């Protein structure tokens, strides 16, 4: 009867050992490649998740806010804006991120009330 604890090394065992050894060598390489890909992917532009996906609502622009050619517009009542209108403040809409929006914020005590895909709406106190 053969002793199950003794084992002779055959040529097939050696080739299995060499395959296992090569897998051990390539595992760190594979891990390194995955790490590099992960770092590169992390540096790419993020995809929009959870952003505003619906189209811009209908906005009623009355006129330029500070002048007739102002990019920020005095905004009238619509189904979208009704909850933002106030007796003591003007509702003003500017293109999001525009220079006109930045100057509106610096020149007045405007506070942002909401934002859509393209526009930011501000409440500007009249008094």
C-alpha positions in Angstrom: 0.0 0.0 0.0 1.3 3.5 -0.9 1.8 6.1 1.7 -0.5 9.0 0.8 1.9 11.5 2.4 4.8 10.7 0.0 4.7 12.1 -3.4 7.2 11.8 -6.2 7.8 14.9 -8.3 7.2 14.1 -11.9 7.8 16.2 -15.0 4.1 17.1 -15.1 4.4 18.4 -11.5 7.3 20.5 -12.6 5.4 22.1 -15.4 2.4 22.8 -13.1 4.9 24.4 -10.7 6.3 26.6 -13.4 2.8 27.7 -14.5 2.0 28.5 -10.9 5.2 30.4 -10.5 4.6 32.3 -13.7 1.1 33.2 -12.4 2.7 34.5 -9.2 5.0 36.7 -11.2 2.3 38.0 -13.4 -0.1 38.7 -10.5 1.9 41.7 -9.3 2.2 42.9 -12.9 -1.5 42.6 -13.4 -2.2 44.4 -10.1 0.2 47.2 -11.2 -1.5 47.5 -14.6 -4.9 47.7 -12.9 -3.7 50.3 -10.5 -2.3 52.4 -13.4 -5.6 52.1 -15.3 -7.5 53.1 -12.2 -5.3 56.1 -11.7 -5.7 57.2 -15.3 -9.4 56.7 -15.2 -9.6 58.7 -11.9 -8.0 61.7 -13.7 -10.4 61.8 -16.6 -13.4 64.1 -16.7 -16.2 62.8 -14.5 -19.4 61.8 -16.1 -22.5 63.7 -15.1 -24.4 61.7 -12.5 -27.4 63.0 -10.7 -27.2 66.3 -12.6 -30.2 68.1 -14.0 -31.3 66.1 -16.9 -34.6 67.8 -17.9 -34.6 70.6 -20.4 -34.6 74.2 -19.2 -38.0 75.4 -18.1 -39.8 78.2 -19.9 -38.6 81.5 -18.5 -40.3 84.9 -19.2 -37.6 87.5 -19.7 -38.9 91.0 -19.3 -35.7 93.0 -20.2 -32.0 93.3 -19.3 -31.7 93.8 -15.6 -29.1 96.6 -15.3 -29.4 97.9 -18.8 -31.2 96.9 -22.0 -28.2 94.8 -23.3 -27.4 93.2 -19.9 -27.0 89.4 -20.1 -28.8 89.1 -16.8 -32.5 89.4 -17.3 -35.4 90.6 -15.1 -37.6 87.5 -15.1 -41.4 87.4 -14.9 -43.9 84.9 -13.6 -44.2 81.5 -15.1 -45.2 78.1 -13.7 -41.5 77.5 -12.9 -40.7 80.9 -11.3 -43.9 81.5 -9.3 -42.4 80.1 -6.1 -39.4 82.3 -6.3 -41.1 85.7 -6.8 -41.1 88.1 -4.0 -42.7 91.6 -3.4 -39.5 93.0 -2.0 -37.0 91.5 -4.6 -36.5 91.2 -8.3 -36.1 87.7 -9.8 -33.0 87.9 -12.1 -31.8 85.1 -14.5 -28.2 84.9 -15.7 -26.4 82.3 -17.8 -24.8 79.9 -15.4 -21.1 80.8 -14.8 -21.2 84.0 -16.9 -19.3 87.1 -16.2 -22.6 88.9 -16.0 -23.6 86.6 -13.1 -20.3 87.3 -11.3 -20.8 91.0 -11.5 -24.4 90.8 -10.4 -23.3 88.9 -7.3 -20.5 91.4 -6.6 -22.5 94.6 -7.3 -25.7 93.6 -5.5 -26.8 91.5 -2.5 -28.3 88.9 -4.8 -28.8 85.4 -3.5 -29.1 82.3 -5.7 -32.5 80.7 -5.5 -32.2 77.9 -8.1 -30.3 76.6 -11.1 -31.3 74.9 -14.3 -29.2 73.4 -17.0 -28.3 76.7 -18.5 -29.4 79.4 -16.1 -29.0 80.5 -12.5 -31.9 82.5 -10.9 -31.2 85.1 -8.3 -33.3 87.1 -5.9 -32.1 90.7 -5.7 -33.6 92.8 -2.9 -35.1 96.1 -4.1 -34.5 97.9 -0.7 
